[in-house]
Amino acid sequence: MDELLEQFLLEGRDLVVQAGDDCAALVRDGSARPVIDSAFRAIHTLKGSAAIVGLAPMETMLHAAEDLLGEARAAGGPVDGASAQALVACVDQCDRWLDAVAEGGLPADAAAVAARISAGLRAVDAGNGPEPVAAEADDGWVQALLCNEAAQAAGAGRAGRRLTAVRYLPRDDCFFAGDDPLALVASVPDLLAVEVTAREAWPPLDRMDPYRCQLAIEALSAADVADVRGIFRLIPDQVQVVQVGAPEPTGPADGEARVVAEQSVRVEARQVDELLDLVGELLVARNRFGALAAARQDDGHAAADLRASGAAMDRVLRDLHRAAMTMRLVPADRVFRRIARMVREIAPKLGREVEVVLEGADARVDKAIADALFDPLLHLARNALDHGIELPAERSAAGKPPHATLTLSARTHGNQLVVTLADNGRGIDPVTIRRLASKRGLMSAEQAADLSDADAIQLVFAAGFSSAAQITELSGRGVGMDAVKETAERLGGRTVLASTVGQGTSVSIHLPAAAALTSVLTVTVGGEQFAVPMNVVVQTARVSAEAIRPVGTGLAFALRDRTIPLLDLGPLLGLAACAAAGDRKVLVVEHGGGLVGLGVDNFSDRSEVILRPIAGLLSAVPVVAGTSVMSDGSVRFILDLAEVIG
């Protein structure tokens, strides 16, 4: 991909986000002058960038949006609802086209779409604002500039020398677009001469508008045409750039080589992944220090040196891992913006009036997590539109405003990212859920009746609620929610659902914000060794045989005045049971809001590893969250205890 186009895509996405936020704010309050100015600047800049890379349909459409906002700014009045909605549609289309350009180019119907949206923007415009000043095609100004005294002194007339002439006619309202004409011209490299005049006679001082620009700026530079055009790349409609004289030979002249210092570089995600793999290899090597120190206990000094070296390496590894993970972090906005666009597209088709509110979109999350979040959030948003949010008439009858609010928020808590999608719709009726659970055979009517309301609504995560037959019968959510939960758990997270009838529903997805170092405990079961994540282990315990009692069809033991069920991890994994005689070694783990004891043969060292997801042929292995390379070079399965216990 062309480097200029790559830069446009990077800058363009930021500008689309800014313009989208401003236009969405204008839908809520069209009289906010700072928002109008901000939207105008973003759209104006995006239009100029689109012109540079040759995206004519986008430029045409944005020009119409710029005119609409320019008229509102000139009139000092608000942007009405229809105009704001038209602006949102324009920005959303730009967002779609940016995705299309990144994948290969604009679609075939881009020109027709641009014409339709431009016509819609002009239709809602109360009047046409002043047209941008067009650059004159006559080259007479070039010859006059070459005769400028300063230009002559600089050798502008020397035969064979290539020069670049610029004529810049700023828009009358250029200051409101954030442009500084004189500073812009001053930034042109290798300036030889500058001439500033007024396009028309200056009015009397008492009638002068200090915010209106009527300058005509002409300049002559020894720099290359491309370098000069780059200075004015965002305002190509206000500038005429002409090459004067014969072109120079290819290659820089002596002493003219320039080095541009880049403040940032683009790195492929694959390269960052490779860096993380190397961190994992270093971690394996570092873990060997502990084993070596234990083996050299007979030599106190050597063991102490090994432990000290291991601790120093551990600090460096943590810093290196943190730096590598920071490179993978992206704002949650990249997902939120796509969801908001989808909601704005679908809601009118379903007859819903929905306002999308984004909160915490600047929260940063690992790129892999952000990409994986899109599908579950898309499903939740569709369910909210289809089944959670009422029609305007139904909302009005219930005493609600006709337009609903769909809030998509993100926040970080430690190393956890919490993404919540909430609506103020009809909510989930637990009575309906109980009836459907019984009807679909998930449980008996008596079992369903015994469920609390909070437990009943959690049944929407059951696979039985995902069939198409439920769509018209279930008043709240329930279609395919099991897929949302499955995705969250596959990413190492969990899903929390809360709902109140008549008030709305919220679904929160708790995920790791980044793939961090994982602390694991090695356990032995049936002669095999496995790793267990320490974040789910409450404690390890040695329980005497006398303390274990039969309860119903199972076993339990008491720990700190709490009765904890005891399961044998061996049979759960299809391995031999632990020895029944004598004391039992037990892992006490969190599960389903309570505690469960897992009997094991032994538990040994605790270590920090990088969890590697299961892939390829092993991806179908159940109850395994991933693998890790241990200090001795062996590969160990990391158990997903939630799936093991069931």
C-alpha positions as CSV (number, residue, x, y, z in Angstrom):
1,M,0.0,0.0,0.0
2,D,1.2,3.5,-0.8
3,E,2.8,5.2,2.2
4,L,0.7,8.4,1.7
5,L,-2.5,6.2,1.6
6,E,-1.4,4.4,4.8
7,Q,-0.9,7.7,6.5
8,F,-4.3,8.9,5.3
9,L,-6.0,5.8,6.8
10,L,-4.3,6.4,10.1
11,E,-5.2,10.1,10.3
12,G,-8.6,9.5,8.6
13,R,-9.8,7.1,11.3
14,D,-9.0,9.6,14.0
15,L,-10.8,12.4,12.1
16,V,-13.8,10.2,11.5
17,V,-14.0,9.4,15.2
18,Q,-13.8,13.1,16.0
19,A,-16.4,14.1,13.4
20,G,-18.7,11.2,14.4
21,D,-18.6,12.2,18.1
22,D,-19.3,15.9,17.2
23,C,-22.1,15.1,14.8
24,A,-23.7,12.7,17.4
25,A,-23.5,15.5,19.9
26,L,-25.2,17.8,17.4
27,V,-28.1,15.3,17.2
28,R,-28.6,15.8,21.0
29,D,-27.9,19.6,21.0
30,G,-27.5,21.4,17.7
31,S,-26.9,24.8,19.2
32,A,-23.5,24.0,20.8
33,R,-21.2,26.4,18.9
34,P,-17.9,24.7,20.0
35,V,-19.2,21.4,18.7
36,I,-20.2,22.9,15.4
37,D,-16.7,24.4,15.0
38,S,-15.0,21.1,16.0
39,A,-17.1,19.1,13.5
40,F,-16.4,21.7,10.8
41,R,-12.6,21.4,11.4
42,A,-12.6,17.6,11.4
43,I,-14.7,17.4,8.2
44,H,-12.7,20.1,6.5
45,T,-9.4,18.3,7.3
46,L,-10.7,15.0,6.2
47,K,-12.0,16.4,3.0
48,G,-8.5,17.8,2.2
49,S,-6.8,14.5,3.0
50,A,-9.3,12.6,0.8
51,A,-8.5,15.0,-2.1
52,I,-4.7,14.4,-1.7
53,V,-5.1,10.6,-2.1
54,G,-7.6,10.9,-4.9
55,L,-10.8,9.7,-3.2
56,A,-13.0,12.0,-5.2
57,P,-16.4,10.5,-4.0
58,M,-15.4,11.1,-0.4
59,E,-14.2,14.6,-1.1
60,T,-17.4,15.5,-2.9
61,M,-19.6,14.2,-0.1
62,L,-17.5,15.9,2.6
63,H,-17.5,19.1,0.7
64,A,-21.3,19.2,1.0
65,A,-21.1,18.4,4.7
66,E,-18.5,21.2,5.1
67,D,-20.9,23.7,3.3
68,L,-23.7,22.7,5.6
69,L,-21.7,23.3,8.7
70,G,-20.1,26.5,7.2
71,E,-23.6,27.9,6.7
72,A,-24.5,27.1,10.3
73,R,-21.4,28.8,11.6
74,A,-21.9,31.8,9.4
75,A,-25.5,32.2,10.5
76,G,-24.6,31.7,14.2
77,G,-27.6,29.4,14.4
78,P,-28.1,25.8,15.5
79,V,-27.9,22.7,13.4
80,D,-31.4,21.2,13.2
81,G,-32.1,17.5,13.8
82,A,-32.5,16.6,10.1
83,S,-29.1,18.3,9.3
84,A,-27.4,16.5,12.2
85,Q,-28.7,13.1,11.1
86,A,-27.5,13.8,7.5
87,L,-24.1,14.7,8.9
88,V,-24.0,11.4,10.9
89,A,-24.9,9.5,7.8
90,C,-22.1,11.2,5.9
91,V,-19.5,10.4,8.6
92,D,-20.7,6.8,8.8
93,Q,-20.3,6.4,5.1
94,C,-16.7,7.7,5.3
95,D,-16.1,5.2,8.1
96,R,-17.3,2.4,5.8
97,W,-15.2,3.7,2.9
98,L,-12.1,3.8,5.1
99,D,-12.5,0.1,5.8
100,A,-13.1,-0.6,2.0
101,V,-9.9,1.4,1.1
102,A,-7.9,-0.5,3.6
103,E,-9.1,-3.8,2.0
104,G,-8.4,-2.7,-1.6
105,G,-10.4,0.4,-2.7
106,L,-13.7,2.2,-2.9
107,P,-16.7,0.1,-4.0
108,A,-18.0,0.5,-7.6
109,D,-21.0,2.5,-6.5
110,A,-19.1,5.0,-4.4
111,A,-19.8,7.9,-6.8
112,A,-23.5,7.2,-6.8
113,V,-23.6,6.9,-3.0
114,A,-21.6,10.1,-2.7
115,A,-24.1,11.9,-5.0
116,R,-27.1,10.7,-3.0
117,I,-25.6,11.7,0.4
118,S,-24.4,15.0,-1.0
119,A,-27.9,15.7,-2.3
120,G,-29.4,14.9,1.1
121,L,-27.0,17.2,2.8
122,R,-27.8,20.1,0.4
123,A,-31.5,19.4,0.7
124,V,-31.5,20.0,4.5
125,D,-29.1,23.0,4.2
126,A,-31.0,26.2,4.9
127,G,-28.9,28.1,2.4
128,N,-25.6,28.0,0.5
129,G,-22.6,29.4,2.3
130,P,-19.9,31.3,0.5
131,E,-18.0,29.2,-2.0
132,P,-14.3,28.6,-1.4
133,V,-12.1,31.0,-3.3
134,A,-10.8,29.3,-6.4
135,A,-7.2,29.6,-7.5
136,E,-6.8,31.6,-10.7
137,A,-5.7,29.6,-13.7
138,D,-3.8,32.6,-15.2
139,D,0.0,32.3,-14.8
140,G,0.6,36.1,-14.9
141,W,1.0,36.1,-11.1
142,V,3.9,33.7,-11.5
143,Q,5.9,36.0,-13.7
144,A,5.2,38.9,-11.4
145,L,6.4,36.9,-8.5
146,L,9.6,36.1,-10.3
147,C,10.2,39.8,-10.8
148,N,9.9,40.4,-7.1
149,E,13.0,42.2,-5.8
150,A,13.7,39.5,-3.1
151,A,13.3,36.7,-5.6
152,Q,15.7,38.4,-8.1
153,A,18.2,38.8,-5.3
154,A,17.9,35.1,-4.5
155,G,18.7,34.2,-8.1
156,A,15.2,33.3,-9.1
157,G,15.8,34.1,-12.7
158,R,18.9,31.9,-13.0
159,A,18.5,29.7,-16.1
160,G,17.9,26.0,-15.5
161,R,17.0,26.4,-11.8
162,R,13.8,24.7,-10.7
163,L,11.6,26.7,-8.5
164,T,8.1,26.3,-7.0
165,A,5.6,29.2,-7.0
166,V,2.6,29.2,-4.7
167,R,-0.6,31.3,-4.6
168,Y,-2.6,30.8,-1.5
169,L,-6.1,32.4,-1.3
170,P,-7.4,31.5,2.2
171,R,-11.1,31.1,2.8
172,D,-12.8,34.0,4.5
173,D,-13.5,31.8,7.5
174,C,-10.1,30.0,7.6
175,F,-9.4,31.1,11.2
176,F,-12.5,29.1,12.4
177,A,-11.1,26.0,10.6
178,G,-8.0,26.3,12.7
179,D,-5.8,27.6,9.8
180,D,-3.0,30.2,10.3
181,P,-2.2,31.3,6.7
182,L,1.0,33.2,7.5
183,A,2.4,30.4,9.7
184,L,1.5,27.9,7.0
185,V,3.4,29.8,4.3
186,A,6.3,30.3,6.7
187,S,6.6,26.6,7.1
188,V,7.3,26.1,3.3
189,P,10.9,25.0,3.0
190,D,13.6,27.0,1.2
191,L,11.5,30.1,0.8
192,L,13.0,32.8,-1.5
193,A,10.3,35.4,-1.5
194,V,6.8,36.1,0.0
195,E,4.3,38.7,-1.0
196,V,1.2,39.4,1.0
197,T,-1.6,41.6,-0.4
198,A,-5.3,42.2,0.1
199,R,-7.8,40.6,-2.2
200,E,-10.0,43.7,-1.9
201,A,-9.7,47.2,-0.4
202,W,-9.5,47.3,3.4
203,P,-12.7,48.7,4.9
204,P,-12.7,51.5,7.5
205,L,-11.4,50.3,10.9
206,D,-14.8,50.6,12.6
207,R,-16.3,48.2,10.0
208,M,-13.5,45.7,9.8
209,D,-14.2,42.1,10.8
210,P,-11.1,40.8,12.5
211,Y,-12.2,37.2,12.0
212,R,-12.5,37.5,8.2
213,C,-9.4,36.8,6.2
214,Q,-9.0,38.5,2.8
215,L,-5.3,37.9,2.2
216,A,-3.7,36.8,-1.0
217,I,-0.3,35.2,-0.3
218,E,2.2,34.4,-3.0
219,A,5.5,32.7,-2.4
220,L,8.5,31.4,-4.2
221,S,10.5,28.4,-3.0
222,A,13.5,26.4,-4.1
223,A,11.9,23.2,-2.7
224,D,10.4,20.4,-4.7
225,V,6.8,20.7,-5.8
226,A,5.8,17.6,-3.7
227,D,7.3,19.1,-0.6
228,V,5.4,22.3,-1.1
229,R,2.2,20.5,-1.8
230,G,2.6,18.5,1.4
231,I,2.5,21.7,3.4
232,F,-0.9,22.6,1.9
233,R,-2.2,19.0,1.7
234,L,-5.3,19.7,3.9
235,I,-6.4,22.8,1.9
236,P,-5.8,21.9,-1.8
237,D,-8.9,23.9,-2.9
238,Q,-7.3,27.1,-1.7
239,V,-3.8,26.8,-3.2
240,Q,-2.3,26.8,-6.7
241,V,1.2,25.3,-6.9
242,V,3.2,25.8,-10.1
243,Q,6.7,24.5,-11.1
244,V,9.0,27.1,-12.6
245,G,12.1,26.3,-14.6
246,A,13.8,23.0,-15.7
247,P,13.8,20.0,-13.4
248,E,17.0,19.3,-11.5
249,P,18.9,16.1,-12.1
250,T,17.8,13.0,-10.1
251,G,19.4,12.7,-6.7
252,P,20.2,15.2,-4.0
253,A,22.9,17.8,-4.5
254,D,25.9,17.8,-2.2
255,G,25.0,19.2,1.2
256,E,21.3,19.1,0.6
257,A,20.5,15.7,2.1
258,R,18.0,16.0,4.9
259,V,17.1,13.5,7.6
260,V,13.6,13.6,9.0
261,A,13.2,12.3,12.5
262,E,10.1,10.1,12.9
263,Q,8.5,10.3,16.3
264,S,6.7,7.0,15.8
265,V,6.9,3.8,13.7
266,R,4.3,1.3,12.6
267,V,4.9,-2.2,13.7
268,E,3.0,-5.2,12.5
269,A,1.1,-7.2,15.1
270,R,2.9,-10.3,14.0
271,Q,6.2,-8.7,15.0
272,V,4.9,-7.9,18.4
273,D,3.7,-11.5,18.8
274,E,7.1,-12.7,17.9
275,L,8.6,-10.4,20.6
276,L,6.2,-11.9,23.1
277,D,7.2,-15.4,22.1
278,L,10.8,-14.4,22.8
279,V,9.8,-13.1,26.2
280,G,8.2,-16.4,26.9
281,E,11.5,-18.2,26.0
282,L,13.4,-15.9,28.3
283,L,10.9,-16.6,31.1
284,V,11.6,-20.4,30.7
285,A,15.3,-19.7,31.0
286,R,14.8,-17.5,34.0
287,N,12.7,-20.2,35.8
288,R,15.7,-22.4,35.6
289,F,17.5,-20.2,38.1
290,G,15.2,-21.3,40.9
291,A,15.8,-25.0,40.1
292,L,19.6,-24.4,39.9
293,A,19.6,-22.5,43.2
294,A,17.8,-25.4,44.9
295,A,20.3,-27.9,43.5
296,R,23.2,-25.9,44.8
297,Q,22.0,-25.6,48.4
298,D,25.3,-27.2,49.5
299,D,27.1,-24.1,48.2
300,G,25.4,-21.2,50.0
301,H,27.2,-18.5,48.0
302,A,26.4,-20.0,44.6
303,A,22.8,-20.5,45.6
304,A,22.5,-16.9,46.8
305,D,24.1,-15.6,43.6
306,L,21.7,-17.6,41.5
307,R,18.7,-16.3,43.4
308,A,19.9,-12.7,43.1
309,S,20.5,-13.1,39.3
310,G,17.1,-14.7,38.9
311,A,15.5,-11.8,40.8
312,A,17.2,-9.2,38.6
313,M,16.3,-11.1,35.4
314,D,12.7,-11.3,36.7
315,R,12.5,-7.5,37.0
316,V,13.8,-7.0,33.5
317,L,11.5,-9.6,32.1
318,R,8.5,-7.9,33.7
319,D,9.5,-4.6,32.2
320,L,10.1,-6.1,28.8
321,H,6.8,-7.9,28.9
322,R,5.0,-4.8,29.9
323,A,6.6,-2.8,27.1
324,A,5.7,-5.4,24.5
325,M,2.1,-5.6,25.7
326,T,1.8,-1.8,25.6
327,M,2.6,-2.0,21.9
328,R,-0.4,-4.2,21.4
329,L,-2.9,-1.9,23.2
330,V,-5.5,-0.2,21.1
331,P,-8.4,2.1,22.2
332,A,-11.7,0.3,22.7
333,D,-13.2,3.0,20.4
334,R,-12.2,0.9,17.3
335,V,-14.8,-1.6,18.3
336,F,-17.4,0.8,19.8
337,R,-17.5,3.0,16.7
338,R,-18.4,0.0,14.5
339,I,-21.1,-1.1,16.9
340,A,-22.6,2.4,17.1
341,R,-22.6,2.7,13.3
342,M,-24.4,-0.6,13.0
343,V,-27.0,0.5,15.6
344,R,-27.7,3.7,13.7
345,E,-28.2,1.7,10.5
346,I,-30.5,-1.0,11.9
347,A,-32.6,0.9,14.4
348,P,-34.6,2.9,11.8
349,K,-35.3,-0.3,9.8
350,L,-36.8,-1.9,12.9
351,G,-38.9,1.3,13.7
352,R,-36.8,2.0,16.8
353,E,-35.5,5.4,17.9
354,V,-32.2,4.8,19.6
355,E,-29.5,7.1,20.9
356,V,-26.1,5.5,21.2
357,V,-23.9,6.7,24.1
358,L,-20.3,5.7,24.3
359,E,-18.4,5.9,27.6
360,G,-14.8,5.1,28.2
361,A,-14.0,4.6,24.5
362,D,-10.4,5.6,25.2
363,A,-9.8,2.6,27.5
364,R,-7.0,0.6,26.0
365,V,-7.1,-3.1,25.4
366,D,-5.0,-5.8,23.8
367,K,-5.6,-5.8,20.0
368,A,-6.6,-9.5,20.0
369,I,-9.2,-8.9,22.7
370,A,-10.5,-5.9,20.9
371,D,-10.9,-7.9,17.7
372,A,-12.6,-10.7,19.5
373,L,-15.0,-8.4,21.3
374,F,-16.8,-7.3,18.1
375,D,-18.9,-10.4,17.5
376,P,-20.3,-10.7,21.0
377,L,-21.0,-7.0,21.2
378,L,-22.6,-7.1,17.8
379,H,-24.9,-9.9,18.9
380,L,-25.8,-8.1,22.2
381,A,-26.6,-4.9,20.2
382,R,-28.8,-6.8,17.8
383,N,-30.7,-8.5,20.6
384,A,-31.2,-5.1,22.3
385,L,-32.7,-3.7,19.1
386,D,-34.8,-6.7,18.3
387,H,-36.0,-7.8,21.7
388,G,-35.0,-5.4,24.4
389,I,-36.0,-1.9,23.1
390,E,-39.6,-1.2,22.6
391,L,-41.2,0.6,19.7
392,P,-41.7,4.4,20.3
393,A,-45.5,4.0,20.7
394,E,-45.0,1.3,23.3
395,R,-42.4,3.3,25.2
396,S,-44.7,6.4,25.2
397,A,-47.6,4.2,26.5
398,A,-45.3,3.1,29.3
399,G,-44.4,6.7,30.3
400,K,-40.9,6.5,28.7
401,P,-39.4,8.9,26.2
402,P,-40.0,7.5,22.6
403,H,-36.3,7.3,21.9
404,A,-34.3,4.7,23.8
405,T,-30.7,4.9,25.0
406,L,-28.2,2.2,24.3
407,T,-25.0,2.7,26.3
408,L,-21.8,1.0,25.5
409,S,-19.1,1.6,28.1
410,A,-15.6,0.3,28.9
411,R,-13.5,0.6,32.0
412,T,-10.4,-1.0,33.3
413,H,-10.0,-2.4,36.8
414,G,-6.5,-3.6,37.5
415,N,-5.7,-6.0,34.6
416,Q,-9.4,-6.5,33.8
417,L,-11.4,-4.8,31.1
418,V,-15.1,-4.5,31.8
419,V,-17.2,-3.8,28.7
420,T,-20.9,-3.2,29.3
421,L,-23.8,-2.8,26.9
422,A,-27.0,-1.5,28.6
423,D,-30.4,-0.4,27.3
424,N,-33.4,1.2,29.0
425,G,-35.8,-1.1,27.3
426,R,-38.4,-3.6,28.6
427,G,-36.0,-5.8,30.5
428,I,-36.1,-9.6,30.9
429,D,-39.2,-11.1,32.6
430,P,-38.2,-13.9,34.9
431,V,-41.7,-15.4,34.7
432,T,-41.3,-15.8,30.9
433,I,-37.9,-17.3,31.4
434,R,-39.2,-19.9,33.8
435,R,-42.0,-20.8,31.5
436,L,-39.7,-21.2,28.5
437,A,-37.1,-23.2,30.5
438,S,-39.8,-25.7,31.3
439,K,-41.3,-25.7,27.8
440,R,-37.9,-26.3,26.2
441,G,-37.1,-29.1,28.5
442,L,-34.1,-27.4,30.2
443,M,-35.7,-28.3,33.6
444,S,-39.0,-29.3,35.1
445,A,-41.7,-26.8,36.0
446,E,-41.0,-27.4,39.7
447,Q,-37.3,-26.8,39.3
448,A,-38.0,-23.6,37.4
449,A,-40.4,-22.4,40.0
450,D,-37.8,-22.8,42.7
451,L,-35.4,-20.4,41.0
452,S,-35.0,-16.9,42.2
453,D,-35.5,-14.1,39.7
454,A,-31.8,-13.4,39.6
455,D,-31.1,-17.1,38.8
456,A,-33.9,-17.4,36.4
457,I,-32.7,-14.6,34.0
458,Q,-29.3,-16.3,33.9
459,L,-31.0,-19.1,32.0
460,V,-30.8,-17.0,28.8
461,F,-27.2,-18.2,28.5
462,A,-28.4,-21.7,28.1
463,A,-28.2,-23.1,24.6
464,G,-31.9,-24.0,24.6
465,F,-32.8,-20.4,24.3
466,S,-30.8,-19.8,21.1
467,S,-33.2,-21.5,18.6
468,A,-35.1,-19.3,16.1
469,A,-38.4,-20.4,17.5
470,Q,-37.8,-18.2,20.6
471,I,-37.5,-15.0,18.7
472,T,-41.1,-14.0,18.7
473,E,-42.0,-15.6,22.0
474,L,-39.3,-14.3,24.3
475,S,-39.9,-10.7,25.3
476,G,-36.4,-10.1,26.6
477,R,-33.1,-11.5,25.4
478,G,-32.2,-15.1,25.0
479,V,-31.3,-15.8,21.3
480,G,-27.8,-17.0,21.1
481,M,-26.6,-15.6,24.4
482,D,-24.7,-18.8,25.0
483,A,-22.4,-17.8,22.2
484,V,-21.6,-14.5,24.0
485,K,-20.8,-16.3,27.2
486,E,-18.7,-18.9,25.3
487,T,-16.7,-16.2,23.6
488,A,-16.1,-14.4,26.9
489,E,-14.9,-17.6,28.6
490,R,-12.7,-18.5,25.7
491,L,-10.9,-15.2,26.1
492,G,-10.4,-15.9,29.8
493,G,-13.3,-13.8,31.1
494,R,-16.9,-14.0,32.3
495,T,-20.3,-12.5,31.5
496,V,-22.5,-10.8,34.0
497,L,-26.2,-10.2,33.3
498,A,-28.5,-7.8,35.2
499,S,-32.1,-6.8,34.2
500,T,-35.1,-5.2,35.7
501,V,-38.5,-5.5,34.1
502,G,-39.6,-2.3,32.5
503,Q,-36.3,-0.6,33.1
504,G,-33.8,-2.3,30.9
505,T,-31.0,-4.8,30.7
506,S,-27.2,-4.7,31.0
507,V,-24.6,-7.3,30.0
508,S,-21.1,-6.9,31.2
509,I,-18.2,-8.8,29.8
510,H,-15.1,-9.1,32.1
511,L,-11.9,-9.8,30.2
512,P,-8.2,-9.6,30.7
513,A,-7.1,-6.3,29.3
514,A,-3.8,-7.9,28.1
515,A,-2.2,-11.2,28.0
516,A,-0.2,-10.9,31.3
517,L,2.2,-13.3,32.9
518,T,0.2,-16.0,34.6
519,S,1.1,-17.5,38.0
520,V,0.4,-21.2,38.0
521,L,0.6,-24.0,40.6
522,T,1.7,-27.4,39.4
523,V,-0.4,-30.3,40.6
524,T,0.0,-34.1,40.2
525,V,-3.1,-36.2,39.4
526,G,-3.1,-39.9,38.4
527,G,0.6,-39.7,37.7
528,E,0.3,-36.7,35.4
529,Q,1.3,-33.1,36.0
530,F,-0.9,-30.2,35.2
531,A,-0.8,-26.4,35.9
532,V,-3.7,-24.6,37.6
533,P,-4.0,-20.7,37.4
534,M,-3.4,-19.3,40.9
535,N,-6.1,-16.6,40.4
536,V,-8.8,-19.2,41.1
537,V,-7.0,-21.0,43.9
538,V,-8.1,-19.7,47.3
539,Q,-5.7,-21.9,49.2
540,T,-4.1,-25.3,49.4
541,A,-5.1,-27.5,52.3
542,R,-4.3,-30.9,53.9
543,V,-7.5,-32.4,55.1
544,S,-7.6,-35.4,57.4
545,A,-9.6,-38.5,56.5
546,E,-11.7,-38.0,59.7
547,A,-12.7,-34.5,58.6
548,I,-14.3,-35.8,55.3
549,R,-17.9,-36.7,55.6
550,P,-20.5,-38.0,53.1
551,V,-23.2,-35.5,52.2
552,G,-25.9,-36.7,49.9
553,T,-24.3,-38.6,47.1
554,G,-20.9,-36.8,47.5
555,L,-18.3,-35.8,50.0
556,A,-17.6,-32.6,51.9
557,F,-15.3,-31.2,54.6
558,A,-15.4,-28.2,56.9
559,L,-13.0,-25.3,56.5
560,R,-13.3,-22.2,58.8
561,D,-16.8,-23.1,59.7
562,R,-17.8,-23.5,56.1
563,T,-18.9,-26.8,54.5
564,I,-17.1,-27.3,51.2
565,P,-18.0,-30.0,48.7
566,L,-15.0,-32.3,47.8
567,L,-14.4,-33.6,44.3
568,D,-11.7,-35.9,43.1
569,L,-9.8,-34.2,40.2
570,G,-8.5,-37.5,38.8
571,P,-11.8,-39.0,37.7
572,L,-12.9,-35.6,36.4
573,L,-9.9,-35.7,34.0
574,G,-10.4,-39.4,33.1
575,L,-7.5,-40.4,35.3
576,A,-7.1,-42.7,38.4
577,A,-8.7,-41.5,41.6
578,C,-6.5,-40.3,44.5
579,A,-5.5,-42.6,47.3
580,A,-8.4,-42.8,49.7
581,A,-6.4,-43.6,52.8
582,G,-4.8,-41.0,55.0
583,D,-4.9,-37.2,54.7
584,R,-6.0,-35.7,51.4
585,K,-4.3,-32.8,49.6
586,V,-6.9,-30.4,48.4
587,L,-7.1,-27.3,46.2
588,V,-9.8,-25.0,47.4
589,V,-11.0,-23.0,44.4
590,E,-13.7,-20.5,43.5
591,H,-16.5,-21.7,41.4
592,G,-20.0,-20.4,40.7
593,G,-19.9,-17.9,43.5
594,G,-18.8,-20.5,46.1
595,L,-15.9,-22.7,47.1
596,V,-15.1,-26.2,45.8
597,G,-12.4,-28.6,47.0
598,L,-10.5,-30.6,44.4
599,G,-8.5,-33.6,45.7
600,V,-5.1,-34.1,44.1
601,D,-2.1,-36.5,44.6
602,N,0.3,-33.6,45.2
603,F,0.9,-29.9,44.6
604,S,4.4,-28.6,44.1
605,D,6.2,-25.5,42.7
606,R,4.5,-22.2,41.8
607,S,5.9,-20.4,38.8
608,E,5.1,-17.6,36.3
609,V,4.5,-18.5,32.7
610,I,3.0,-17.0,29.6
611,L,-0.2,-18.8,28.7
612,R,-0.2,-20.0,25.1
613,P,-3.7,-20.6,23.6
614,I,-4.5,-24.0,22.3
615,A,-4.3,-24.2,18.5
616,G,-4.3,-26.7,15.7
617,L,-5.1,-30.3,16.5
618,L,-5.2,-29.6,20.2
619,S,-7.8,-26.9,19.9
620,A,-10.5,-29.6,20.5
621,V,-9.0,-30.8,23.8
622,P,-11.6,-30.1,26.5
623,V,-11.0,-28.6,30.0
624,V,-7.7,-27.1,28.8
625,A,-7.2,-23.3,28.8
626,G,-3.8,-23.3,27.2
627,T,-0.3,-24.6,27.5
628,S,3.0,-23.3,29.0
629,V,6.6,-24.2,28.8
630,M,8.0,-25.0,32.2
631,S,11.5,-24.4,33.6
632,D,12.7,-27.9,32.6
633,G,11.6,-27.3,29.0
634,S,8.5,-29.6,29.3
635,V,5.1,-28.4,28.0
636,R,2.3,-28.5,30.5
637,F,-1.5,-28.2,30.1
638,I,-3.1,-25.3,32.0
639,L,-6.5,-26.5,33.2
640,D,-9.7,-24.6,32.9
641,L,-11.1,-25.5,36.3
642,A,-14.5,-23.9,35.6
643,E,-15.0,-26.4,32.7
644,V,-13.5,-29.2,34.7
645,I,-15.9,-28.8,37.5
646,G,-18.8,-28.1,35.1
